[in-house]
Amino acid sequence: MSTATSTIQELADREYKYGFVTDVEADALPRGLSEDIVRLISVKKKEPDWLLEWRLKAYRYWLTMEEPRWWPNLKIAPSTTRTACIIRPRSRRRS
C-alpha cells in the first residue's frame, strides 16, 4: 500500500473528534420492494385506504411487466427489487 493510501486510510479510521453532529430524521425499511413495503410506506405517509389499494394494484401490474428488449445492442443487467433501497427526503419545517 502506498504512503498516500495508508495516510488516507489512517485518517478515515480515526474517530471524529470535533463534536459536530447532524441529526437527520430518517426511516429505516428493509431492502427490497414487496406488498409489505408498499403497505408500510402507505402507513408512514398516513395515506387513505383507497390510495393504498391503488398503489398495490399498480405494484401487482408492474410485477407482470417484462423489461423492454426492443433495443438490439443494449446490454443491461435485469433489474431486481430485492436490493432496492427507498430513501426518504428530509422533512420540511413548516412555519
C-alpha distances in whole Angstrom, upper triangle without the diagonal:
4,7,8,6,6,10,11,10,12,15,15,16,18,22,24,26,28,31,31,32,33,35,36,38,37,38,36,37,36,34,37,40,43,47,46,43,46,48,46,45,49,50,47,48,52,53,57,57,58,55,53,55,55,51,51,54,51,48,50,51,48,47,49,48,46,43,45,44,46,44,43,40,38,36,35,33,36,36,36,37,36,32,34,33,36,35,38,39,39,43,45,47,50,53
4,5,5,6,9,10,11,12,14,15,16,19,22,24,26,28,31,31,32,33,36,36,39,38,39,38,39,38,36,39,42,45,49,48,45,47,50,47,46,50,51,48,49,53,54,58,59,60,56,54,57,56,52,53,55,52,50,52,53,49,49,51,50,48,45,46,45,47,44,44,41,39,37,36,35,38,38,38,39,38,34,36,35,37,36,39,39,39,43,45,47,50,52
4,5,5,6,9,10,10,12,14,15,17,20,22,23,25,28,29,30,32,34,35,38,38,40,38,40,39,38,40,43,47,50,49,46,48,51,48,47,51,51,48,50,53,55,58,59,60,57,55,58,57,53,54,56,54,51,54,55,51,50,53,52,50,47,48,48,50,47,47,43,42,39,38,38,40,40,40,41,39,36,37,36,38,37,39,39,39,42,44,46,49,51
4,6,5,6,9,10,11,12,14,16,19,20,22,23,26,26,28,29,32,32,36,35,37,36,38,37,35,38,41,44,48,47,44,46,48,46,44,48,49,46,47,50,52,55,57,58,54,53,55,54,51,51,54,51,49,51,52,48,48,51,49,48,45,46,46,47,44,45,41,39,37,36,35,38,38,38,39,37,34,35,33,36,34,36,36,36,39,41,43,46,48
4,5,5,6,9,10,10,12,14,18,19,22,23,26,26,27,28,30,31,34,33,35,33,35,34,32,35,38,41,45,44,41,43,45,43,42,45,46,43,44,48,49,53,54,55,52,50,52,52,48,49,51,48,46,48,49,45,45,48,46,45,42,43,43,45,42,42,39,37,35,33,33,35,35,35,35,34,31,32,31,33,31,34,34,34,38,40,41,45,47
4,5,5,6,9,10,10,12,16,18,20,22,25,25,26,28,30,31,34,33,35,33,35,35,33,36,39,42,46,44,42,44,46,44,43,46,47,44,45,49,50,54,55,56,53,51,54,53,49,50,53,50,47,50,51,47,47,50,48,47,44,46,46,48,45,46,42,40,38,36,35,37,37,36,37,35,32,33,32,34,33,35,35,35,39,41,42,46,48
4,5,5,6,9,10,11,15,16,18,19,22,23,24,26,29,30,33,33,35,33,35,35,34,37,40,43,47,45,42,45,47,44,43,46,47,44,45,48,50,54,55,56,53,51,54,53,50,51,53,51,48,51,52,48,48,51,50,48,46,47,47,49,47,47,44,41,39,38,37,39,38,38,38,37,33,34,32,34,33,35,34,34,37,39,41,44,46
4,5,5,6,9,10,13,14,17,18,21,21,22,23,26,27,30,29,31,30,32,32,31,34,37,40,43,42,39,41,43,40,39,43,43,40,41,45,47,50,51,53,49,48,50,50,46,47,50,47,44,47,48,45,45,48,46,45,42,44,44,46,43,44,41,38,36,34,34,36,35,35,35,34,30,31,29,31,29,31,31,31,34,36,37,41,43
4,5,5,6,9,12,14,17,19,21,21,22,23,26,26,29,28,30,29,31,30,29,32,35,38,41,40,37,40,42,39,38,42,42,39,41,44,46,49,50,52,48,47,49,49,45,46,48,46,43,46,47,44,43,46,45,44,41,43,43,46,43,44,41,38,36,34,33,35,34,33,33,32,28,29,28,30,28,31,31,31,34,36,38,41,43
4,5,5,6,10,12,14,17,19,20,21,23,26,27,30,29,31,30,32,32,31,34,38,41,44,42,39,42,44,41,40,43,44,40,42,45,47,51,52,54,50,49,52,51,48,48,51,49,46,49,50,47,46,49,48,47,45,47,47,49,47,48,45,42,40,38,36,38,37,36,36,34,31,32,30,32,30,32,32,32,35,37,38,42,44
4,5,5,9,9,12,14,16,17,18,20,23,24,27,27,30,29,31,31,31,34,37,40,43,41,38,41,42,39,38,42,42,39,40,43,45,49,51,52,49,47,50,50,46,47,50,48,45,48,49,46,46,49,48,47,44,46,47,49,47,47,44,42,39,37,36,38,37,36,36,34,31,31,29,31,28,30,30,29,32,34,35,39,41
4,6,8,9,12,14,16,16,17,18,21,22,25,24,26,25,27,28,27,30,33,36,39,37,34,37,39,36,35,38,38,35,37,40,42,46,47,49,45,44,46,46,42,43,46,44,41,44,45,42,42,45,44,43,41,43,43,46,44,45,42,39,37,34,33,35,33,32,32,30,27,28,25,27,25,27,27,26,30,32,33,37,39
4,7,9,12,15,16,17,17,19,21,23,25,25,27,25,28,27,27,30,34,37,39,38,35,37,39,36,35,39,39,36,38,41,43,47,48,49,46,44,47,47,43,44,47,45,42,45,46,43,43,46,45,45,42,44,45,48,46,47,44,41,38,36,34,36,34,33,33,31,28,28,26,28,26,28,29,28,31,33,35,38,40
4,6,9,12,14,15,16,18,21,22,25,25,28,26,29,30,29,33,36,39,42,39,37,39,41,37,37,40,40,37,38,42,44,47,49,51,48,46,49,49,45,46,49,47,44,47,49,46,45,49,48,48,45,47,48,51,49,50,47,44,42,39,38,39,37,36,35,34,30,31,28,30,28,29,29,28,31,33,34,38,39
4,6,9,11,12,13,16,18,20,23,23,25,24,28,28,28,32,35,38,40,38,35,38,39,35,35,38,38,34,36,39,42,45,47,49,46,44,47,47,44,45,48,46,43,46,48,45,45,48,48,48,45,48,49,51,50,51,48,45,43,40,39,40,38,36,35,33,30,31,28,29,27,28,28,26,29,31,31,35,37
4,6,7,9,10,13,15,18,21,22,24,24,27,28,29,32,35,38,40,38,35,37,38,35,34,37,37,33,35,38,40,44,46,48,44,43,46,46,43,44,47,45,43,46,48,45,45,48,48,47,45,47,49,51,49,51,48,45,43,40,39,40,38,36,35,34,30,30,27,28,25,26,26,24,27,28,29,32,34
4,6,8,11,14,17,19,23,24,27,27,30,32,32,36,38,41,43,41,38,40,41,37,36,40,39,35,37,40,42,46,48,50,47,46,49,49,46,47,50,48,46,49,51,48,48,52,51,51,49,51,52,55,53,54,52,49,47,44,43,44,41,40,39,37,34,34,31,31,28,29,28,26,28,30,30,33,34
4,6,9,12,15,18,22,23,27,27,31,32,33,36,39,41,43,41,38,40,41,37,36,39,38,35,36,39,41,45,47,49,46,45,49,48,45,47,50,48,46,49,51,48,48,52,51,51,49,51,52,54,53,54,52,49,47,44,43,44,42,41,39,38,35,34,31,31,28,28,27,24,26,27,27,31,31
4,6,10,12,16,19,21,24,25,28,30,31,35,37,39,41,39,36,38,38,35,34,36,35,32,33,36,39,42,44,47,44,42,46,46,43,44,48,46,44,47,49,46,47,50,50,50,48,50,52,54,53,54,52,49,47,44,43,44,41,40,38,37,34,33,30,29,26,26,25,22,24,25,24,28,29
4,7,10,13,16,18,22,23,26,29,29,33,35,37,39,37,34,35,36,33,31,34,33,30,31,33,36,40,42,44,41,40,43,43,40,42,45,43,41,45,46,44,44,48,47,48,46,47,49,51,50,52,50,46,45,42,41,41,39,37,36,35,32,31,27,27,23,23,22,19,21,22,21,25,26
4,6,9,13,15,18,19,23,25,26,29,31,34,35,33,30,32,32,29,27,30,30,26,27,30,32,36,38,40,37,36,40,40,37,38,42,40,38,41,43,40,41,45,44,45,43,45,47,49,48,50,48,44,43,40,39,39,36,35,33,32,29,28,24,23,20,20,19,16,18,19,19,23,24
4,6,10,12,15,17,21,23,24,27,29,31,33,31,27,29,30,26,24,27,27,23,24,27,29,33,35,37,34,33,37,37,33,35,38,37,35,38,40,37,38,42,41,42,40,42,44,46,45,47,45,42,41,37,36,37,34,32,30,30,27,25,22,20,17,16,15,12,14,15,16,19,21
4,7,9,13,15,18,21,22,25,27,29,30,28,25,26,27,23,22,24,24,20,21,24,26,30,32,34,31,30,34,34,31,33,36,35,33,36,38,36,37,40,40,41,39,42,44,46,45,48,46,42,41,38,36,36,33,31,29,28,26,24,21,19,16,15,14,11,12,14,14,18,20
4,6,10,12,16,19,20,22,24,26,27,25,22,23,24,20,19,21,21,17,18,21,23,27,29,31,28,27,31,31,28,29,33,31,29,33,35,32,33,37,36,38,36,38,41,43,42,44,43,39,38,35,33,33,30,28,26,26,23,21,17,16,12,11,10,7,9,12,13,16,19
4,7,10,13,17,18,21,22,24,24,22,19,20,21,17,15,18,17,13,14,17,20,24,26,28,25,24,28,28,25,27,30,29,27,30,32,30,31,35,35,36,35,37,40,42,42,44,43,39,38,35,33,33,29,27,25,24,22,20,16,14,11,9,9,7,8,11,12,15,18
4,7,10,13,15,17,18,20,21,19,16,17,18,14,13,16,15,12,13,16,19,22,24,26,23,22,25,25,22,24,27,26,24,27,29,27,28,31,31,33,32,34,37,39,39,41,40,36,35,31,30,29,26,24,21,21,19,17,13,11,8,7,8,8,9,13,15,18,21
4,6,10,12,14,15,17,18,15,12,14,14,11,10,13,12,9,11,14,17,20,21,24,21,19,22,23,20,21,24,23,21,24,27,25,25,29,29,31,30,33,36,38,38,40,40,36,34,31,29,28,24,22,19,18,17,15,11,9,8,7,10,10,11,15,17,20,23
4,7,9,12,13,15,17,14,11,14,14,11,11,14,14,11,14,17,19,22,23,25,22,20,23,24,20,21,24,23,21,24,26,24,24,28,28,29,29,32,34,37,37,39,38,34,33,29,27,26,22,20,17,15,14,13,10,9,9,9,12,13,15,19,21,23,27
4,6,9,10,11,13,11,8,11,12,9,9,12,13,11,13,16,17,21,21,23,20,17,20,21,18,18,21,20,18,20,23,21,20,24,25,26,26,29,32,34,35,37,36,32,31,27,25,23,19,17,13,12,12,10,8,7,9,10,14,15,17,21,23,25,29
4,6,9,10,12,10,8,11,13,10,11,15,15,14,17,19,20,23,22,24,22,19,21,22,19,18,21,21,17,19,22,20,19,23,24,25,24,28,30,33,33,35,35,31,29,25,23,21,18,14,11,10,9,9,8,9,11,13,17,19,20,24,27,29,33
4,7,10,13,11,9,12,14,13,13,16,17,16,18,21,22,24,24,25,23,20,22,22,18,18,21,20,16,18,21,18,17,21,21,22,21,25,27,30,30,32,31,27,25,21,19,17,14,11,8,6,6,6,5,8,11,13,17,19,21,25,28,30,34
4,7,10,10,8,10,13,12,12,16,17,17,18,21,21,23,22,23,21,18,19,20,16,15,18,16,13,15,17,15,13,17,18,18,18,21,24,27,27,29,29,25,23,19,17,15,11,8,5,4,5,5,6,8,12,15,18,21,23,26,29,32,35
4,7,8,6,7,10,11,11,13,15,15,16,19,18,20,19,20,17,15,16,16,12,11,14,13,9,11,14,11,11,14,15,17,17,20,23,26,27,29,29,25,24,20,18,15,12,9,5,6,8,6,8,9,12,15,18,21,22,26,29,31,34
4,5,5,6,9,10,11,12,14,15,17,18,17,19,17,18,16,13,14,15,11,9,12,12,8,9,13,11,10,13,15,17,18,22,24,27,29,31,31,28,26,23,20,17,14,11,8,9,11,10,12,12,16,17,21,23,24,28,31,32,36
4,5,5,6,9,10,10,12,14,15,16,15,16,14,15,14,10,10,12,9,7,10,11,8,8,12,12,11,14,16,19,20,23,26,29,31,33,34,30,29,26,24,20,17,15,12,12,15,14,15,14,17,18,21,24,25,28,30,32,35
4,5,5,6,9,10,11,12,14,15,15,16,14,16,15,11,12,14,12,10,13,14,11,12,16,15,14,18,20,22,23,27,29,32,34,36,36,33,31,28,25,23,19,16,13,13,15,14,14,13,16,17,21,23,23,27,29,30,34
4,5,5,6,8,10,10,12,14,14,16,15,17,15,11,13,14,11,10,14,14,11,13,16,15,14,18,19,21,22,25,28,31,32,34,34,31,29,26,24,21,18,15,11,11,13,11,11,10,13,13,17,19,20,23,26,28,31
4,5,5,6,9,10,11,12,11,13,12,13,11,8,10,11,7,7,11,11,8,11,14,13,13,17,18,20,21,24,27,30,31,34,34,31,30,26,24,22,18,16,12,14,15,13,12,11,13,14,17,20,20,23,25,27,30
4,6,5,6,9,10,10,10,11,10,12,10,7,9,11,9,8,12,13,11,13,16,16,16,19,21,24,25,28,31,33,35,37,38,34,33,30,28,25,22,19,16,16,18,16,15,13,16,15,19,21,20,23,26,27,30
4,5,5,6,9,10,10,13,12,15,13,10,13,14,12,12,15,16,14,16,19,18,18,22,23,26,26,29,33,35,36,39,39,35,34,30,28,26,22,20,16,16,17,15,14,12,14,13,16,18,18,21,23,25,28
4,5,5,6,9,9,12,12,14,12,9,13,13,10,11,15,15,13,16,18,17,18,22,22,25,25,28,31,33,34,37,37,33,32,29,27,25,21,19,15,16,17,14,12,10,11,10,13,15,15,18,21,22,26
4,5,5,6,5,8,9,11,8,6,10,11,9,10,13,14,13,16,18,18,19,22,23,26,26,29,32,34,36,38,39,35,35,31,30,27,23,22,18,19,20,17,16,13,14,13,15,17,16,19,21,22,25
4,5,5,6,9,9,12,11,9,12,14,12,13,16,17,16,18,21,21,22,25,26,29,30,32,36,38,39,42,42,39,38,34,32,30,26,24,20,21,22,19,18,15,16,14,17,18,16,19,21,21,25
4,5,8,11,13,15,13,11,15,16,14,15,19,19,18,21,23,22,23,26,27,30,30,33,36,38,39,42,42,38,37,33,32,30,26,24,20,21,21,18,16,13,13,11,13,14,13,16,18,19,22
4,5,9,12,13,11,10,14,15,13,15,18,18,17,20,22,21,23,26,27,29,29,32,35,37,38,41,41,37,37,33,32,30,26,25,21,22,22,19,17,14,14,11,12,14,12,14,16,17,20
4,7,9,12,10,10,13,14,14,15,18,19,19,21,23,23,25,28,28,31,32,34,38,40,41,44,44,40,40,36,35,33,29,27,24,25,25,22,20,17,17,15,16,17,15,17,18,18,21
4,7,8,6,7,10,11,11,13,15,16,16,19,20,21,22,25,26,29,30,32,35,37,38,42,42,39,38,35,34,31,28,26,23,24,25,22,21,17,18,16,17,19,17,18,20,20,23
4,6,6,7,9,10,11,13,15,16,17,19,20,21,23,25,26,30,31,33,37,38,40,43,44,41,40,37,36,33,30,28,25,27,28,25,24,21,22,19,21,22,20,22,23,23,26
4,5,5,6,9,10,11,12,14,15,16,18,20,21,23,25,28,30,32,36,37,39,42,43,40,40,36,35,32,29,27,24,26,27,24,24,21,23,21,23,25,23,25,27,26,29
4,5,5,6,9,10,11,12,14,15,17,18,20,22,23,27,28,30,34,35,37,40,42,39,39,36,35,32,29,27,24,26,28,25,25,22,24,22,24,26,24,26,28,27,30
4,5,5,6,9,10,11,12,14,15,16,18,20,21,25,26,28,32,33,35,38,39,36,36,33,32,29,26,25,22,24,25,22,22,19,20,19,20,23,21,23,25,25,28
4,5,5,6,9,10,10,12,14,15,17,19,20,24,25,27,31,33,34,37,38,35,35,31,30,27,24,22,19,21,23,20,20,17,19,18,20,22,21,24,26,26,29
4,5,5,6,9,10,10,12,14,15,17,19,22,24,27,30,32,34,37,38,35,35,32,31,27,24,23,20,22,24,21,22,20,22,21,24,26,25,27,30,30,33
4,6,5,6,9,10,11,12,14,16,17,21,22,24,28,29,31,34,36,33,33,30,29,26,23,22,19,22,24,21,22,19,21,21,23,25,25,26,29,29,32
4,5,5,6,9,10,10,12,15,15,19,20,22,26,28,29,32,34,30,30,27,26,23,20,19,16,18,20,17,18,16,18,17,20,23,22,24,27,28,31
4,5,5,6,9,10,11,13,15,18,20,22,26,28,30,33,34,31,30,27,26,22,20,18,15,17,19,17,18,17,19,19,22,25,25,27,30,31,34
4,5,5,6,9,10,11,13,17,19,21,24,26,29,31,33,30,30,27,26,23,20,19,17,19,22,19,21,19,22,22,25,28,28,30,33,33,37
4,6,5,6,9,10,11,14,16,18,22,23,25,28,30,27,27,24,23,20,18,17,15,18,20,17,19,17,20,20,23,26,26,28,31,32,35
4,5,5,6,9,10,13,15,18,21,23,25,28,29,26,25,22,21,18,15,14,11,14,16,14,16,15,18,19,22,25,25,28,31,32,36
4,5,5,7,9,13,15,18,21,23,26,28,30,27,26,23,22,18,16,15,13,15,18,17,19,18,22,23,25,29,29,32,35,36,39
4,5,5,7,11,13,15,19,20,23,26,27,25,25,22,21,18,16,16,14,17,20,18,20,20,23,24,26,30,30,33,36,37,40
4,5,5,9,10,13,16,18,20,23,25,22,21,19,18,14,12,12,11,15,17,15,17,17,20,22,24,28,29,31,34,35,39
4,6,8,10,14,16,19,21,23,25,22,21,18,17,13,12,11,10,13,15,14,17,18,21,23,26,29,30,33,36,38,41
4,7,10,13,15,18,20,22,24,22,21,19,18,14,14,13,13,16,19,18,21,21,25,27,29,33,34,36,40,41,44
4,7,9,12,14,17,19,21,19,19,16,16,13,12,13,13,16,19,17,21,21,24,26,28,32,33,35,39,40,44
4,6,9,11,14,16,18,15,15,13,13,10,10,12,14,17,18,18,21,22,25,27,30,33,35,37,41,42,46
4,6,9,11,13,15,12,12,10,10,8,8,11,13,16,17,16,20,21,24,26,28,32,34,36,40,41,45
4,6,8,10,12,10,11,10,12,10,11,15,17,20,20,20,23,24,26,28,30,34,35,37,41,43,46
4,6,7,9,8,9,10,12,11,13,16,19,22,22,22,25,26,29,31,33,36,39,41,44,46,49
4,6,9,9,11,12,15,14,16,20,22,25,25,25,28,29,31,33,34,38,40,42,45,47,50
4,6,6,9,11,14,14,16,20,23,25,25,25,27,29,30,33,34,37,40,41,45,47,50
4,6,8,11,14,15,18,21,24,27,27,27,30,31,33,36,37,40,43,45,48,50,53
4,6,10,13,15,17,21,24,26,26,26,29,30,32,35,36,39,42,44,47,49,53
4,6,10,12,14,18,21,23,22,22,25,27,28,31,32,36,38,40,44,46,49
4,7,9,12,15,19,21,20,20,23,25,27,30,31,35,38,40,44,46,49
4,6,8,12,15,17,16,16,19,22,23,27,28,32,34,37,40,42,46
4,6,9,13,14,13,14,17,20,22,26,28,31,34,36,40,42,46
4,7,10,12,12,13,16,19,22,25,27,30,33,36,39,41,45
4,7,9,9,9,13,15,18,21,23,27,29,32,36,38,41
4,5,6,7,11,14,17,20,23,26,28,31,35,37,41
4,5,5,9,11,14,17,20,23,25,29,32,34,38
4,6,9,12,15,18,21,24,26,30,33,35,39
4,6,10,13,16,19,22,25,28,31,34,37
4,7,10,13,16,19,21,25,28,30,34
4,6,10,13,16,18,22,25,27,31
4,7,10,13,15,18,21,24,28
4,6,9,12,15,18,21,25
4,6,8,12,15,17,21
4,6,9,12,15,19
4,6,9,13,16
4,7,9,13
4,6,10
4,6
4
